[in-house]
Structures are given as C-alpha cells and as structure tokens.
Amino acid sequence: MTRGLSLTRRGVLSGLAAMPATAALTGRAAAREAALTIYSWPDYFAPLSLDGFRKQSGVQPVIATYESNDAMFARLNSPAGTGFDIAVPSQAWVPQLAKRGLIEPLDHSRLDFSVITPGLLNREFDPGNAYSIPKDYGFLGILYDPEAVGMEIASWEDFFTAGAKPGVSGRVRMSGSGWETIGPELWLQGLDWNSATNAQIEAAGQRLIGFAKHIRSFSRLQAGDMANGTFVLATTDQGTARRAIAMKPGLKWVLPAPVTELWIDNYVIVKNAPNRDMAYAFLTYQLLPEVQVAATDYIGFPAPLEGLRGRLGADLTDADMIFGGSVIDFSKVSSFVVNPDTIGTYMRVQTEIQAAAAG
C-alpha cells in the first residue's frame, strides 16, 4: 500500500507558540485506557505490526492522531500534551521539541541503532540521535513530462529553465512551504537553507518572485493532475511521483543537483512518558527487520533498515524511485530544521511569492 504524505507533514508553526490541537484521544484519557499511547499521523502503522506487538507484549497501543507538525508541536507544548508516550515528528521539529524539554533523551543501551542505515543517523537536526530514531524517510524531487518540457532535467537550474518555456509556463507546481520553494535557489548559490541569513533568504526569494508567474499552484500535488497534463513540471516526493508514473509511464522523477531535501519522520519519547518501559519495548519491536519491511510495504516510503531494499523482493516495481535512486549519497541531501530566527522570513517571502503568482 502506498500512502501519500501531505505537505503539512513538514508544515511550520507560526511563532512557535502553544495553541490548542486536536487528536483522536486526549493524552490523559488515552493513558487511562492503555499502557502505551502514541501520538502520530493517521494510518501510519501497519495493522499487522501493531497486532504483532499486541501478541508479543499483551498491550494494544492507542494511536492518537494529528494532521500537521504544527498541531503536534502545539499540543505537546501545552498542558493538554501530557499522557503520551511516543510521538512521531518530522525532523524539522525535533530540535524545538528538545529545546523546550518536551521529549526525553534516549537511552541508546535499550535500542539497536546498528540496524539503521548510517546515512540517516547523526543528521543536522539531532547530532548523535540524542532524541530521535528514524521511522521512515523521503526526498524532494522533480516530476516532469519530458515530451511537454522538451528537455531532460537533472538540476534545479534545469527546473527553472524548463518552467519558463512556452507550453510549460502556467503548468508548474511548487511547494507551499517557504523553505522548499526558496531552498533550490539557495542550493544553486552554494548556501545551506539551515544556516542562510535572513538577507540571503530574501535575496534568493527574489528569483522565485520573478519565477512565480510560471507557477500554477502551491497546493498539494494530485498524481492525476500530472497524468492528465494539468501540470507538466512539479516538485514532489517519490510517493506521489510513483502514483503519477503508474498512470502515465512517460513521466520522469529525478533528484536534482546540487542538493535536495531529505525529510525524515522520527520516533521520540515524550517527556514524562507514563509508560516509558513499554515505549522502549515498542521501539525495539519497530526496529526489527521484519517489522520495518512490513512498514515499508504498508506506507510506501522506506523504513530506515540497512539493506532494506534487498529484503523487499525482486518483483518490487520502481525500486529506484522508492529509495531515491540506485545508490543514494546522503551527503548530497539536506534536512530542514526550524530556526526561530529565520523561519518567519521563509514564511513571509513565501507569501510574497504566492502573491506574485496570483497577480
């Protein structure tokens, strides 16, 4: 099963302030009903894996859900956030959760990090994986129709060139997140989107403001809209790309040079987790190779298991796309980290870009 990930998975919380958030169960109510409560995206665990953990431990996890990182952060940063044992934030939020004391340092002696792909560990958002364990990951790539764009695309510069061509202009999709829209120009300038200054972000945004007239939408990409030609050039992850290519095999998806995004969703243990030992038991179970294989099959994005690809079977279609390529150089991808000093600039410039597109 392939499950698409909405753009709000890597959303941003305005002002990083506490605000109400909704979930299937409140933290306290969930804690009363089960010996393990997980705060996560909807439909993000293979039912067979949850059932396997129940049979092993005698505990059926209760899954409370959120629809965005914003909501997750806000709830954990409020009195309503008590009672959860495990949460599943995207990488951008791990430093803020740790800084505010909302998650606990991990006891590495209780977890087998040796089974995890090394390139996913010790990333910029959590050095030494002090607080987080990768759950699954994906990439920001370029999906395009070679016949419509009339050229091969291998870089972000190619993307901008193709997007301005007659017949392509007006049929381009980009992200609604400021960093994913402005990031490509920063990378072309040799800058890091996590360390770029406000002035550098604004300067890079000027190219996007000029390019905005070619952009049709910043909304979530629907695979069918690429298949039917509504869009012929788009930034998107491998999940949406696979669905679109299944509908229209002539489409292509690439990871552009010089750098692109690696997003990682992570397990963390919530501060003062009422069932800490059971949380470690669940994480240990989730790291088992057979459970990671089942998770990949269910959600359609790769679990972090080292050697996972060889375990999925020779009949797997589009394996290169699932894993971002035949061999991924994890030094050529970057994971965004929310920085309170610059996130407002990304948001404001994104608003300006979208206004230019609408005008």
N, C-alpha and C positions, 0 to 999 in steps of 0.2 A: 504494500500500500504506500502510495506517495501522498504526503500531506503538505500542502503549501504553507509557507510561513508568511504572515502578514508583515508589512513594513513596520507596524507598531511594535514588533518584537524588538526592534532596535530604535525605538522611539526615545524621546527626551522629555524630562520633567521640567516644566518651566519654573525657574527659580529654585529648583531642588528643595521645594518646601513641602511640608507634610500636608496631606489633603485626604479626604475620605476616599476609599476604594471599595469595590465590591468583590465578592468571591462566593463560591458555592456554599461555603460554611464559614462562620467566623472562627477566629483562632481558638477562643475558649470553648466554643461549642464543639468544634472538631476534636479538641484534645480530650473532652469528656467522653467522646464516642469511640475513640480508637487509641491504640498505643503507638500510632505513628501517623502524623499529619503532614502532608506535602503540599506546598503552595507552588503551583505550576501553570503552564499554558494548558488550554483544553486539549484533550485527546493526545497527550504527549508521551504516553507509556503503553507499550504493547500489552493488551489484556492478558495474554498468556504468561508474560513475565510477571505481572502483578499476582496472577494466580499461583505461579510457581513460588513466589516469595511467601504467599499466604500458607502454602502447603509446607514450606520449609520452616517457617517461624511461628505459624499459628496466628499471625497478625494480618488483617486485611487493611492496607493503607487507605486512608481517607484522602482524596485529592480535592483540595480547594483550588479554584481557578481564577486567573486574571487574563485580560486581553492585551495588556501592554506592560512594558517595563516601568512606565510611569506609575501605573496603578500598583504594581508590586512594590516599588520603592516607597510610595506614599503610605501604603498600609503598614509595611514593616517599620516605617519611621513615625508611627502613630501608636497610641495606646491600643488600638484595635489589632495591632500586629502581634500580640502575644499568643502563645499556644501552638505556633507552628514549629515543626522540627527541621524540615528541609525546604529550601526554595530553589528555583531554577532561573536565575537571572542571566541575561546576556552579558558578555564580557565588559561592555562599557560601564556597567553599573557596579561591578564588584568593588572597585576602589572606594566608591562613595559609601557603599554598604559597610565596608570595613572601617573607613574613616569615622563613621558615625556610630561604630560599635554595635551594629545591627546583626552581624554574623560573627561566628567564632573561629579562631584559628584552628586548623585541622591537626589532628594527631596522626602524623604520617605513619606511625608504627602500626596503626589499625587499618591501613589501606594499602592495596597493592598498586602503586603507581608504575611498576615495571611493565604492566601490560599496555600502557598508553603510548601512542605514537609520540616519540620525543619532540617532534616539531610543534606539538600542541601544548607542551609544558613550558613553564618558565617564560610565559609571554609577558609583554609590557604591562598588561593590566593587573597581573598578580605574580610578581617575581617569586620564584621558588614554590609557587602554588601553595602559598601560606593559607589561603582561604577557600580555594575553589578546585573542583575536579571537572574536567571537560565531560560533557554529556554527548554532544554532537556538534557538527560544525558545517559551514558552507562558505561560499565565495560570492563576491560581486563580479559578475562577468558581463559581457556584451552579447546580446542575442540579435541576429540580423538576418535579413533576406539577401543573399549575395546577388541574386538577379535584380532586385529592386535597387540596391545601393551601387551596383556596378563596380565593386572593388572588394578585395579581401581586407579584413580588419584584424590588426594584430596589436594595436596600441591605442591609448586614449587620444593621441593626436589624430589617428585614423578615424576615431569616432566623431570628433568634431568636424573633420573634413567631410566625412560622409553625410553627417547630419545637415550640412548646409547646402547639399546638392539638390537641384530641382528634382522633384519626384520623391525625395526623402524628407525634405523640409516640411514640417507640419504633420509628419508621421513618426515622430520621435518621442520616446518616453524616457524620463529620468526620475530619480528618487524624490520623494517628498521630504527626505532628511537632508538638512543643510550640509552635513559632513560628507554624505555620499554624492551630493551634487558638486560641491566645491573641491572635494578631495582629488578628483582626477587632474584638475589644473595644478593643484599644489604638488602632486607627484611629478607632473611634467616639468615643474620648476625645480625638482630635486628637494622638495620640502616634505617634512613629516607632518601629517594632519594633527598629530597629538602635541607637537611642540611648536607649531606655527603660531606666530603672534597675531593679535587682533588685526594689526595693519596688513600682515601677509594674507590673512583670510579675506579681508575686504578687497585687497588688490586682486587676488585670484578670482573673487566673485565677480569682478568687472567683466571678465571674459564670459562668464556664464550669463550675466545680464545681457551682454551683446548676443549670445547664442540663443537666448530664451525664445526669440521669435520663431525658431525652428521646432520648439518643443510643443507637443500637443497635450501632454498630460504628465502630472507628477503623482497620479494615483497608483494604487496597486495594479500591477500588470496582470491581466487575464490572458491565459495561454491562447484562448480562442481568438483574441484580438490580434495576436501575431499571425496566427494561422490564416485569418481571413483578410489580412493586409491592412487593417486599420492602423497598425504600426508596422514598420519595416526595420526599425532600429530601436533597441531598448537596453537599458541596464537592468539586470535581474539576476537572481540566484539560479543554481543549477536545477532546483526543483521545478520552477516554472518553465525553465528552458526545456527540460525533458518532456514535459507535457505538451509544449508547443511543437516541438520537433516530431513528437509522435503523431500530431495532427497534420503537420506539413514537413515531411522529411528533408526538404531542401534548405531549411533554416540551419544556421550555424550558431554555436555559442563558444566564446573564447574568453580566456583570462588575459586581459590586456596588459601590455608593458607600459611603463616600467614597474609599476606596483599596483596592486589592487587590494580589496578588503578581504580579510578572513574574519568571519564572525564565529563566535563560539558560545554556545549555551552551556551553563555550568551548574553543577550541584554545589550548594553551600549549606552549612548547618547554621540555623538561625540562633541568635543569641538567646541564652537561657532556654534552649530546647527542652521541653518537659520529658522527652523520651530519647535522650542522647544515645544511649547504648543501642536502641533499636534503629536509630538513624544510621549509626555506623554499620549495623548489620545489613540494612537496606543498601547502602552504598557499596559495601563489599559484594553483595549479591549482584548489583547492577554492573559491576566491573567484570563479572565472569564472562569469558569469551562467548559462550553460547547465548547469554542474555544480550550481549552487545550485538551479536548477529541478528537476533530476533528484533531488537530495537531498530536497526538499520532497515530491515525488511518492512517494518511497520510504518515508520515515519518518512522514509525515503531520503533521509540525509545520513551521512556516515557517522557511526559511533567512533570513539577515539581509539579503538583497539588496534594495536600494532599488528600488521599482517591481515587486517580485516578483509581486504579485497580477495585474497586467496581463499577465504572461508565462505564466500558468497556463492560459489559455484560457477562453472564455465558457461552456463546458459544465461548469465546475467547480461541484459542488454544495456548499452550506453554506460558501461562501467567507467570509462574515462571521464564522462561528464559527472557522474555521481561523486567521484573523488577529485574533480577539478583538473584532471589530466592524468597521463600515464605515470608521471613522476612529478610530484609537487615539491618545489623549492620553497619551504616555509619561510625562508629569509626574504622572499620577494612578495610577501603578503603582509598586511598590517591590520591590527585590530584596533578599532576606535575606542578611546577611553574618554569618558565625560570629564571635562575640566571646567570647573565653575568660572574660571577667569575668561574662557573663550567661548563657552557653549552659547552664550547669548548672542555673540557675533555671528556664529553659524546660523542661528535661528533667524536673526534679523535679515541677514543677506539672502537667506533662502526665501524669505517673504518678498524681498525686492526682486529676486529672480522670477518668482511666480507672478508678481505683478507685471513685470516686463513681458512675460509670455502672454498674459491675458490682454495686455494693451496692444 
